[in-house]
Amino acid sequence: MYNKILSELKQDYYKENFPNDGQRFVAWYLRNIHNLDTFETKDCITDGAGDKQIDAVYIDNQACTVYIIQGKFYGGDTVDAEPLREVLSSWIQIKDLAHLQDGANHNLQVKISEIATALEDEYDICFELIMTSALTDAAKQDLTVFQKQLSDDETLSANLVVVDNDLLKFKYEEALNRNRPYINHEFRLEDGKYMELEIDGTKAVIVALPLKDCIKITGIKDGSLFRKNVRQSLGTSNKVNKAIARTIKNNPGDFFFLHNGITAICSQMSIHDGILSVKELNVVNGCQSLSTVFSCSESAKKANSAYIMFRFYEIIDAERADNISTSTNSQSAVKARDLRSNDKAVLAMKKAYEQFYPDGYFVTKRGEKVDTVKYNTAHIVNLTDLGKQLIAWHSQRPNLSYGETKIFDKYFDQLFRREYAPENVQALNVLFSTLYAKWDKDNPMGLNETLLAMKAYAPYHQLYAISVIFCEINKMNDSVPSPAVALRKMESSELLDVVIETAGSCLNMALETASSEAVDSGKIFVPQNWIKSKASLKDLRMAIKQYLASLKMMPGGKQVLDQLNSNLEMSKEDFDSRWTAD
């Protein structure tokens, strides 16, 4: 991996944006393993003077996890425990964020403020030590001690994951969806605790396997058994993994009934004399569980009454095996958004939309596949996207659009328990998809790179800005315009792109003004915290007011303003009260 990565670090992006191979390696990891784009990657890097042994910070808002990354790009075979001690040091410092921020460099100071906000929202912390070497045997012993120390701490528990050369290779190959591992194993079956099946020509075996036998499976410790898994073990500080460990230690007899089981694929399997033999074994769902069982090996050995369900599938075709791996690894925990998919209000909205647009489809369930031959792609809308658009437009709170949990839990009644015209659903869909298409690598709107690094949620501020432009032009500052009427006005006058780009420019202005004010007052400006705060709304509204006022003094500006006023004029009946969301 070292030579491969070294070769890829010669690409222009890495050479032009990062001064040394250490930073370039961390950037490579963020792009290839965490799948961040170029702007997001650059925003995460904190390495340099005053980095406090923290090379990068990536906050995953959807997974509610703070990743604190330390990189060691060495060409040697092994590394001692020094990098582990550096991670431990950074963890100790993070327990006192105010003190850590005092001597940190600017990039890290910004990220520390972002970490503090994430911790207030109860995000998990995962330290990732990434390297192209392996730990020495002595360092591996230290790793076990450090992992326990981090996970057991009552003030700030965390996961510590060492991504060594082998694990880095596994993660990279998983990202490319190639190369199945070659692990062969034999399982001793107990009478009455297994069943052979054949489903549509595919052999399957369902087994109640003694928990103590799980720790004997090759590949759990080094991760090779889970090559198809999107992520490796997160340690025992994860809430679910802690619960698994408690059951093993305190209530092993109930383990079988409390656990969903393990899914594994293999290229060949057979049963002879009570032995199940499998070839090319790969666990595609159950990495966290088996890793936790392995970490509790002494308790598992003594738990004679503890069993776990295994589903073995014999899959000869490599492409089919990859499809099964991808599908099972795509499964996620049930979220508030999933629980709302069959809500009466949502189903009523879906029915109304699909009746109004016979060629349209309203996606209510995550992962739902839509036949794009049967349905018009321009009329396919998504419940998750709609929730974020509604809170940005009608509640005038785009600062809440970044997290779907609150939208489909705390604010669900305000957003969905009311009649809502299908034309407005479609209008929001068109407005957002049109503006979002401009948030690409070519950056046609000339957005600040900091905004591009927040592509997952900053575009909702631009959607909000469009509504504010209509409010300002029509002098309806305490109301919200109808999305359908607003869209018709812009399309009929061929001003859609003009208004979208104006909203983008005003968002730029608001960010830069807020940043300058913070610097002038000696404060640290944290763009991610600003965009999630109400201050961003006030600043953006002010930027729009100033822009419209400035048109009167610009050459040709009065003509532009007159054009906006005449073409975007709406009646009072086309405005509604803001939907309260806070």
C-alpha positions as CSV (number, residue, x, y, z in Angstrom):
1,M,0.0,0.0,0.0
2,Y,2.9,2.4,0.8
3,N,4.2,2.4,-2.8
4,K,0.7,2.6,-4.3
5,I,-0.3,5.5,-2.1
6,L,3.1,7.2,-2.7
7,S,2.4,7.0,-6.4
8,E,-1.1,8.5,-6.1
9,L,0.2,11.3,-3.9
10,K,2.0,12.7,-6.9
11,Q,-1.3,13.7,-8.4
12,D,-1.8,17.5,-8.8
13,Y,-4.5,17.8,-6.2
14,Y,-2.3,16.5,-3.4
15,K,0.8,18.4,-4.5
16,E,-1.0,21.7,-5.0
17,N,-3.0,21.6,-1.7
18,F,-0.7,19.9,0.8
19,P,2.9,20.7,1.6
20,N,4.2,17.2,2.5
21,D,3.5,13.5,2.1
22,G,2.2,13.3,5.7
23,Q,-0.7,15.6,5.0
24,R,-1.2,14.1,1.6
25,F,-1.5,10.7,3.1
26,V,-4.2,11.8,5.5
27,A,-6.0,13.6,2.6
28,W,-5.8,10.4,0.5
29,Y,-7.4,8.5,3.3
30,L,-10.2,11.0,3.7
31,R,-10.9,10.9,0.0
32,N,-10.6,7.2,-0.6
33,I,-11.9,5.7,2.6
34,H,-14.3,8.3,4.0
35,N,-15.3,9.3,0.4
36,L,-15.0,13.0,0.9
37,D,-14.7,15.4,-2.0
38,T,-11.7,17.7,-2.6
39,F,-13.2,20.7,-0.7
40,E,-14.4,18.6,2.3
41,T,-11.0,16.9,2.5
42,K,-9.0,20.1,2.5
43,D,-11.4,21.5,5.2
44,C,-10.7,18.5,7.5
45,I,-6.9,18.8,7.6
46,T,-5.4,20.3,10.8
47,D,-1.8,19.0,10.5
48,G,1.0,21.5,10.9
49,A,2.6,23.6,13.6
50,G,0.2,23.7,16.6
51,D,-1.8,20.6,15.5
52,K,-1.6,19.1,19.0
53,Q,-0.9,15.6,17.4
54,I,-4.3,15.8,15.5
55,D,-3.8,15.6,11.7
56,A,-7.4,15.8,10.7
57,V,-11.0,16.1,12.1
58,Y,-13.9,14.8,10.1
59,I,-17.4,15.2,11.6
60,D,-20.0,12.8,10.0
61,N,-23.3,14.4,10.8
62,Q,-25.3,11.5,9.4
63,A,-23.5,8.9,11.5
64,C,-23.2,11.3,14.4
65,T,-19.5,10.5,14.8
66,V,-16.4,12.7,15.2
67,Y,-13.4,11.1,13.6
68,I,-10.1,12.3,14.9
69,I,-7.3,11.1,12.7
70,Q,-3.6,10.7,13.2
71,G,-1.5,9.6,10.2
72,K,1.9,8.0,10.0
73,F,3.2,7.5,6.5
74,Y,6.2,5.2,6.9
75,G,7.7,2.8,4.4
76,G,9.0,0.4,7.1
77,D,7.4,-2.9,8.2
78,T,6.6,-2.0,11.8
79,V,6.0,0.9,14.1
80,D,6.4,1.0,17.8
81,A,3.9,2.4,20.3
82,E,4.9,6.0,20.0
83,P,2.0,6.9,17.6
84,L,-0.4,5.2,20.0
85,R,0.9,7.4,22.8
86,E,0.3,10.4,20.6
87,V,-3.3,9.4,20.1
88,L,-3.7,8.9,23.8
89,S,-2.2,12.4,24.4
90,S,-4.7,13.9,21.9
91,W,-7.6,12.2,23.7
92,I,-6.5,13.5,27.1
93,Q,-6.3,17.0,25.5
94,I,-9.7,16.8,24.0
95,K,-11.1,16.2,27.5
96,D,-10.3,19.9,28.1
97,L,-11.3,21.6,24.8
98,A,-10.8,25.1,26.1
99,H,-7.2,24.5,27.1
100,L,-6.5,22.6,23.9
101,Q,-7.8,25.5,21.8
102,D,-5.5,28.0,23.4
103,G,-2.3,26.7,21.7
104,A,-3.8,25.1,18.6
105,N,-3.3,26.3,15.0
106,H,-6.2,28.1,13.3
107,N,-7.6,25.1,11.5
108,L,-7.6,23.0,14.7
109,Q,-9.2,25.9,16.7
110,V,-12.0,25.9,14.2
111,K,-12.5,22.2,14.4
112,I,-12.3,22.2,18.2
113,S,-15.3,24.6,18.3
114,E,-17.1,22.2,15.8
115,I,-16.2,19.2,18.0
116,A,-17.7,21.0,21.1
117,T,-21.0,21.5,19.3
118,A,-21.0,17.9,18.1
119,L,-20.4,16.6,21.6
120,E,-23.3,18.7,22.9
121,D,-25.4,16.7,20.4
122,E,-24.0,13.5,21.9
123,Y,-21.9,12.5,18.9
124,D,-19.6,9.5,19.3
125,I,-15.8,9.9,19.1
126,C,-13.6,7.6,17.1
127,F,-9.8,8.0,17.0
128,E,-8.3,6.6,13.8
129,L,-4.5,5.9,13.7
130,I,-3.8,5.3,10.0
131,M,-0.4,4.0,8.7
132,T,1.2,1.9,6.1
133,S,3.1,-0.3,8.5
134,A,2.1,-2.8,11.3
135,L,2.4,-2.4,15.0
136,T,5.2,-4.3,16.8
137,D,4.0,-7.0,19.2
138,A,4.7,-4.8,22.2
139,A,2.7,-1.9,20.6
140,K,-0.2,-4.3,20.1
141,Q,-0.3,-5.1,23.8
142,D,-0.3,-1.3,24.5
143,L,-3.1,-0.9,22.0
144,T,-5.3,-3.3,24.0
145,V,-4.6,-1.3,27.1
146,F,-5.3,2.0,25.4
147,Q,-8.5,0.8,23.8
148,K,-9.9,-0.2,27.2
149,Q,-8.8,3.0,28.8
150,L,-10.6,5.1,26.2
151,S,-13.8,3.0,26.1
152,D,-14.1,2.8,29.9
153,D,-13.6,6.5,30.7
154,E,-16.8,7.9,32.2
155,T,-16.1,11.5,31.3
156,L,-15.3,11.1,27.6
157,S,-15.4,7.5,26.2
158,A,-14.1,7.0,22.7
159,N,-13.2,4.3,20.2
160,L,-9.6,3.7,19.1
161,V,-9.1,2.0,15.7
162,V,-5.7,1.3,14.3
163,V,-5.8,1.2,10.5
164,D,-2.5,-0.6,9.8
165,N,-1.2,-1.7,6.4
166,D,-3.4,-4.8,6.2
167,L,-6.6,-3.1,7.4
168,L,-5.9,-0.1,5.1
169,K,-5.7,-2.5,2.2
170,F,-9.0,-4.1,3.2
171,K,-10.7,-0.8,3.5
172,Y,-9.4,0.4,0.1
173,E,-10.4,-2.8,-1.6
174,E,-13.8,-2.6,0.0
175,A,-14.2,0.9,-1.4
176,L,-13.4,-0.5,-4.8
177,N,-15.7,-3.5,-4.1
178,R,-13.2,-6.1,-5.2
179,N,-11.2,-9.1,-4.0
180,R,-13.0,-11.5,-1.7
181,P,-10.9,-13.0,1.2
182,Y,-9.9,-16.7,1.2
183,I,-10.7,-18.1,4.6
184,N,-11.6,-21.7,5.1
185,H,-13.1,-22.9,8.3
186,E,-14.9,-25.9,9.9
187,F,-17.8,-25.6,12.4
188,R,-19.0,-28.4,14.7
189,L,-22.8,-28.6,14.6
190,E,-25.0,-29.7,17.4
191,D,-27.9,-32.0,16.8
192,G,-31.2,-30.1,16.5
193,K,-29.5,-26.8,16.2
194,Y,-29.0,-26.4,12.5
195,M,-31.1,-26.6,9.3
196,E,-30.2,-27.1,5.6
197,L,-32.1,-25.2,3.0
198,E,-32.1,-24.6,-0.8
199,I,-33.7,-21.3,-1.9
200,D,-34.0,-20.8,-5.6
201,G,-31.1,-23.1,-6.3
202,T,-28.9,-21.6,-3.6
203,K,-27.7,-23.7,-0.7
204,A,-28.1,-22.1,2.8
205,V,-27.5,-23.4,6.3
206,I,-28.9,-21.8,9.4
207,V,-27.1,-22.7,12.6
208,A,-27.3,-21.9,16.3
209,L,-23.6,-21.8,17.0
210,P,-22.0,-21.8,20.5
211,L,-20.6,-18.4,21.2
212,K,-17.4,-20.0,22.4
213,D,-16.8,-21.4,18.9
214,C,-17.0,-17.9,17.3
215,I,-13.7,-16.8,18.8
216,K,-12.0,-19.7,16.9
217,I,-12.9,-18.3,13.5
218,T,-9.9,-17.1,11.5
219,G,-9.8,-13.4,10.5
220,I,-11.7,-11.7,13.3
221,K,-8.6,-10.2,15.0
222,D,-6.9,-8.9,11.8
223,G,-10.2,-8.0,10.1
224,S,-9.7,-10.2,7.1
225,L,-13.0,-11.9,7.8
226,F,-14.8,-8.6,7.2
227,R,-13.2,-7.4,4.1
228,K,-16.7,-6.7,2.6
229,N,-17.8,-4.7,5.5
230,V,-17.8,-0.9,5.0
231,R,-16.2,-0.4,8.4
232,Q,-14.1,-2.5,10.8
233,S,-14.6,-2.9,14.5
234,L,-15.4,0.3,16.4
235,G,-14.3,-1.2,19.7
236,T,-16.4,-1.8,22.8
237,S,-17.4,1.8,23.6
238,N,-20.2,1.8,21.0
239,K,-23.6,1.6,22.8
240,V,-24.7,-1.6,21.0
241,N,-21.3,-3.3,21.5
242,K,-21.4,-2.5,25.2
243,A,-24.9,-4.1,25.4
244,I,-23.5,-7.2,23.6
245,A,-20.6,-7.4,26.0
246,R,-23.0,-7.1,29.0
247,T,-25.2,-9.9,27.8
248,I,-22.3,-12.2,27.3
249,K,-21.1,-11.5,30.8
250,N,-24.4,-11.3,32.7
251,N,-27.1,-13.1,30.7
252,P,-25.5,-15.5,28.2
253,G,-28.5,-17.7,28.0
254,D,-30.5,-14.9,26.3
255,F,-27.9,-14.0,23.8
256,F,-29.5,-16.0,21.0
257,F,-32.8,-14.3,21.5
258,L,-31.5,-10.7,21.8
259,H,-29.2,-10.8,18.8
260,N,-30.2,-10.6,15.1
261,G,-27.6,-13.0,14.0
262,I,-24.6,-13.1,11.6
263,T,-24.7,-13.3,7.7
264,A,-21.9,-15.0,6.0
265,I,-21.2,-16.0,2.4
266,C,-18.8,-18.7,1.1
267,S,-18.0,-20.3,-2.3
268,Q,-18.6,-23.8,-1.1
269,M,-20.0,-25.6,1.9
270,S,-20.8,-29.2,2.9
271,I,-21.9,-31.1,6.0
272,H,-20.3,-34.4,6.9
273,D,-20.4,-36.2,10.3
274,G,-21.7,-33.1,12.1
275,I,-19.0,-30.8,10.6
276,L,-19.9,-27.8,8.4
277,S,-17.0,-27.1,6.1
278,V,-16.9,-23.7,4.3
279,K,-14.5,-22.3,1.8
280,E,-13.8,-18.6,1.1
281,L,-15.8,-17.5,4.2
282,N,-16.7,-13.8,4.4
283,V,-18.9,-12.3,7.1
284,V,-20.9,-9.5,5.4
285,N,-23.1,-8.5,8.3
286,G,-21.9,-8.9,11.9
287,C,-18.4,-7.4,12.1
288,Q,-19.2,-5.4,15.3
289,S,-20.8,-8.4,17.0
290,L,-18.1,-10.9,16.3
291,S,-15.4,-8.4,17.2
292,T,-17.1,-7.7,20.5
293,V,-17.4,-11.4,21.2
294,F,-13.7,-11.8,20.4
295,S,-12.9,-9.0,22.8
296,C,-14.9,-10.8,25.5
297,S,-13.2,-14.2,24.7
298,E,-12.7,-15.3,28.3
299,S,-16.3,-14.7,29.2
300,A,-17.4,-16.3,25.9
301,K,-15.4,-19.5,26.7
302,K,-17.3,-19.9,30.0
303,A,-20.7,-19.1,28.5
304,N,-21.8,-22.7,27.7
305,S,-25.5,-21.6,27.3
306,A,-24.8,-18.8,24.9
307,Y,-25.5,-19.3,21.2
308,I,-25.7,-17.0,18.2
309,M,-27.5,-17.5,14.9
310,F,-25.4,-17.8,11.7
311,R,-26.8,-17.7,8.2
312,F,-24.4,-19.3,5.7
313,Y,-25.1,-18.8,1.9
314,E,-23.2,-20.8,-0.8
315,I,-22.6,-18.2,-3.5
316,I,-20.4,-19.4,-6.4
317,D,-21.0,-16.4,-8.7
318,A,-18.6,-13.6,-7.7
319,E,-20.8,-10.8,-9.0
320,R,-23.8,-12.2,-7.0
321,A,-21.6,-12.4,-3.9
322,D,-20.6,-8.8,-4.4
323,N,-24.3,-7.8,-4.7
324,I,-25.2,-9.6,-1.4
325,S,-22.2,-8.0,0.3
326,T,-23.2,-4.5,-0.9
327,S,-26.9,-5.0,0.1
328,T,-26.2,-6.3,3.6
329,N,-23.6,-3.7,4.3
330,S,-26.0,-1.0,3.2
331,Q,-28.4,-1.8,6.0
332,S,-28.6,0.8,8.7
333,A,-30.2,1.2,12.1
334,V,-33.9,2.2,12.1
335,K,-34.1,6.0,12.3
336,A,-36.9,8.4,13.1
337,R,-37.2,9.1,9.4
338,D,-37.9,5.3,8.7
339,L,-40.5,5.2,11.4
340,R,-42.4,8.1,9.7
341,S,-42.5,6.4,6.2
342,N,-45.9,4.9,6.9
343,D,-47.3,7.8,8.9
344,K,-50.9,8.7,7.9
345,A,-49.8,12.3,7.0
346,V,-46.9,11.1,4.8
347,L,-49.1,8.6,3.0
348,A,-51.7,11.2,2.3
349,M,-49.0,13.5,0.9
350,K,-47.7,10.7,-1.3
351,K,-51.2,9.9,-2.6
352,A,-52.0,13.5,-3.4
353,Y,-48.6,14.0,-5.2
354,E,-48.9,10.9,-7.3
355,Q,-52.5,11.7,-8.2
356,F,-51.5,15.2,-9.3
357,Y,-48.5,13.9,-11.2
358,P,-49.5,10.6,-12.8
359,D,-46.0,10.1,-14.1
360,G,-44.5,10.9,-10.7
361,Y,-43.4,8.9,-7.6
362,F,-43.1,10.0,-4.0
363,V,-40.3,7.9,-2.3
364,T,-41.2,7.4,1.4
365,K,-38.9,4.5,2.4
366,R,-35.1,4.6,2.5
367,G,-33.4,2.5,-0.1
368,E,-36.6,2.2,-2.2
369,K,-35.9,1.6,-5.9
370,V,-37.8,3.6,-8.5
371,D,-38.4,2.4,-12.0
372,T,-37.1,5.4,-14.0
373,V,-38.5,4.0,-17.2
374,K,-42.0,3.9,-15.8
375,Y,-41.7,7.3,-13.9
376,N,-40.6,10.7,-15.0
377,T,-37.3,11.4,-13.2
378,A,-38.3,15.1,-13.0
379,H,-41.3,14.1,-10.9
380,I,-39.6,11.8,-8.4
381,V,-39.4,13.3,-4.9
382,N,-37.9,12.0,-1.7
383,L,-39.4,12.3,1.8
384,T,-36.0,13.0,3.4
385,D,-35.2,15.7,1.0
386,L,-38.6,17.2,1.3
387,G,-38.3,17.4,5.1
388,K,-35.1,19.4,4.8
389,Q,-36.6,21.7,2.2
390,L,-39.7,22.3,4.2
391,I,-37.8,23.3,7.3
392,A,-35.6,25.6,5.2
393,W,-38.4,27.3,3.3
394,H,-41.5,27.3,5.4
395,S,-40.0,27.3,8.9
396,Q,-37.2,29.6,7.7
397,R,-34.7,27.5,9.5
398,P,-32.1,26.1,7.1
399,N,-29.7,25.8,10.0
400,L,-31.7,22.7,11.1
401,S,-31.6,21.1,7.6
402,Y,-28.3,19.3,8.3
403,G,-29.8,16.5,10.5
404,E,-32.8,14.4,9.6
405,T,-33.3,13.1,13.1
406,K,-34.8,16.3,14.5
407,I,-36.8,16.9,11.3
408,F,-38.6,13.6,11.6
409,D,-38.8,13.6,15.4
410,K,-39.1,16.9,17.1
411,Y,-40.4,19.0,14.2
412,F,-42.4,16.3,12.3
413,D,-45.8,17.6,13.4
414,Q,-45.1,21.2,12.3
415,L,-43.8,20.1,8.9
416,F,-46.1,17.2,7.8
417,R,-49.3,17.2,9.8
418,R,-51.0,19.7,7.5
419,E,-52.3,19.7,4.0
420,Y,-49.6,20.6,1.5
421,A,-50.2,21.2,-2.2
422,P,-48.4,18.8,-4.6
423,E,-47.4,21.8,-6.7
424,N,-45.4,23.1,-3.8
425,V,-43.8,19.7,-3.2
426,Q,-42.7,19.7,-6.9
427,A,-41.6,23.4,-6.8
428,L,-39.3,22.8,-3.8
429,N,-37.9,19.8,-5.7
430,V,-37.2,21.8,-8.8
431,L,-35.7,24.8,-6.9
432,F,-33.4,22.7,-4.8
433,S,-32.2,20.3,-7.6
434,T,-31.6,23.4,-9.9
435,L,-29.5,25.2,-7.3
436,Y,-27.7,22.1,-6.1
437,A,-26.5,21.3,-9.6
438,K,-24.4,24.4,-9.4
439,W,-22.6,23.2,-6.3
440,D,-20.1,21.1,-8.4
441,K,-16.3,21.1,-8.7
442,D,-16.4,23.8,-11.4
443,N,-18.0,26.1,-8.9
444,P,-20.0,28.3,-11.5
445,M,-21.4,30.6,-8.7
446,G,-17.9,31.4,-7.4
447,L,-18.8,30.2,-3.9
448,N,-16.3,30.4,-1.1
449,E,-14.4,27.1,-0.7
450,T,-15.6,26.9,2.9
451,L,-19.2,26.8,1.7
452,L,-18.3,24.0,-0.8
453,A,-16.8,22.0,2.1
454,M,-20.3,22.1,3.7
455,K,-22.1,20.9,0.6
456,A,-24.1,18.4,2.6
457,Y,-26.1,21.2,4.3
458,A,-25.1,24.7,3.2
459,P,-27.3,24.6,0.0
460,Y,-30.4,24.8,2.2
461,H,-29.3,28.3,3.2
462,Q,-29.4,29.2,-0.5
463,L,-32.9,27.8,-0.8
464,Y,-33.9,29.9,2.2
465,A,-32.2,32.9,0.6
466,I,-34.5,32.6,-2.5
467,S,-37.6,32.8,-0.2
468,V,-36.1,35.9,1.5
469,I,-35.5,37.6,-1.8
470,F,-39.2,37.2,-2.6
471,C,-40.1,38.5,0.9
472,E,-37.9,41.6,0.5
473,I,-39.1,42.4,-3.0
474,N,-42.8,42.1,-1.9
475,K,-42.2,43.7,1.5
476,M,-43.6,40.6,3.3
477,N,-40.8,40.1,5.8
478,D,-42.8,38.2,8.3
479,S,-44.3,35.7,5.8
480,V,-43.2,33.0,3.5
481,P,-43.9,32.8,-0.3
482,S,-45.7,29.9,-1.9
483,P,-42.9,27.8,-3.6
484,A,-45.1,27.0,-6.6
485,V,-46.0,30.6,-7.3
486,A,-42.4,31.8,-6.8
487,L,-41.2,29.2,-9.2
488,R,-43.8,30.1,-11.8
489,K,-42.7,33.8,-11.5
490,M,-39.1,33.0,-12.0
491,E,-39.6,30.5,-14.9
492,S,-42.0,32.7,-16.8
493,S,-39.6,35.7,-16.7
494,E,-36.5,33.5,-17.3
495,L,-35.1,34.7,-14.0
496,L,-34.6,31.4,-12.2
497,D,-30.9,31.2,-12.7
498,V,-30.5,34.9,-11.9
499,V,-32.3,34.5,-8.6
500,I,-30.5,31.3,-7.7
501,E,-27.1,33.0,-8.4
502,T,-28.1,36.1,-6.5
503,A,-29.0,33.9,-3.5
504,G,-25.6,32.2,-3.8
505,S,-23.8,35.5,-3.9
506,C,-25.6,36.8,-0.9
507,L,-24.7,33.6,1.0
508,N,-21.1,34.2,0.1
509,M,-21.3,37.8,1.3
510,A,-23.0,36.7,4.6
511,L,-20.3,34.2,5.3
512,E,-17.4,36.5,4.5
513,T,-18.9,39.3,6.6
514,A,-19.4,37.1,9.6
515,S,-15.9,35.8,9.3
516,S,-14.4,39.3,9.1
517,E,-16.5,40.5,12.1
518,A,-15.2,37.6,14.1
519,V,-11.6,38.2,13.2
520,D,-11.9,41.9,13.9
521,S,-13.2,41.2,17.4
522,G,-10.5,38.6,18.1
523,K,-12.8,35.6,18.0
524,I,-12.4,32.3,16.2
525,F,-14.8,32.0,13.3
526,V,-16.2,28.4,12.8
527,P,-18.1,28.2,9.5
528,Q,-19.7,24.9,10.4
529,N,-21.1,26.3,13.7
530,W,-22.1,29.5,12.0
531,I,-24.1,27.7,9.3
532,K,-25.9,25.7,12.0
533,S,-26.8,28.8,14.1
534,K,-29.6,31.4,13.9
535,A,-26.9,34.0,13.4
536,S,-26.4,32.8,9.8
537,L,-30.0,33.5,9.1
538,K,-29.8,37.1,10.3
539,D,-26.5,37.6,8.4
540,L,-27.9,36.2,5.2
541,R,-31.1,38.3,5.4
542,M,-29.0,41.4,6.0
543,A,-26.8,40.5,3.0
544,I,-29.9,40.3,0.8
545,K,-31.2,43.6,2.0
546,Q,-27.8,45.3,1.3
547,Y,-27.5,43.7,-2.2
548,L,-31.0,44.9,-3.3
549,A,-30.2,48.3,-1.9
550,S,-26.9,48.5,-3.7
551,L,-28.5,47.8,-7.0
552,K,-29.8,51.4,-7.0
553,M,-26.3,52.8,-7.0
554,M,-24.7,50.3,-9.4
555,P,-24.4,51.0,-13.2
556,G,-27.4,49.3,-14.8
557,G,-28.4,48.2,-11.3
558,K,-31.7,50.1,-11.3
559,Q,-32.8,48.3,-14.4
560,V,-32.0,44.9,-12.8
561,L,-33.9,45.9,-9.7
562,D,-36.9,47.1,-11.7
563,Q,-36.9,43.8,-13.6
564,L,-36.9,41.8,-10.3
565,N,-39.6,44.0,-8.8
566,S,-42.0,43.7,-11.8
567,N,-41.5,40.1,-12.5
568,L,-41.3,38.7,-9.0
569,E,-44.3,40.6,-7.6
570,M,-46.8,38.4,-5.8
571,S,-50.1,39.0,-4.0
572,K,-50.5,38.8,-0.3
573,E,-52.6,35.7,-0.7
574,D,-49.5,34.0,-2.1
575,F,-47.7,34.3,1.3
576,D,-48.3,32.3,4.4
577,S,-47.2,32.5,8.0
578,R,-43.9,30.9,9.0
579,W,-44.2,27.3,10.3
580,T,-42.8,27.4,13.8
581,A,-39.9,25.0,14.3
582,D,-38.2,26.4,17.4
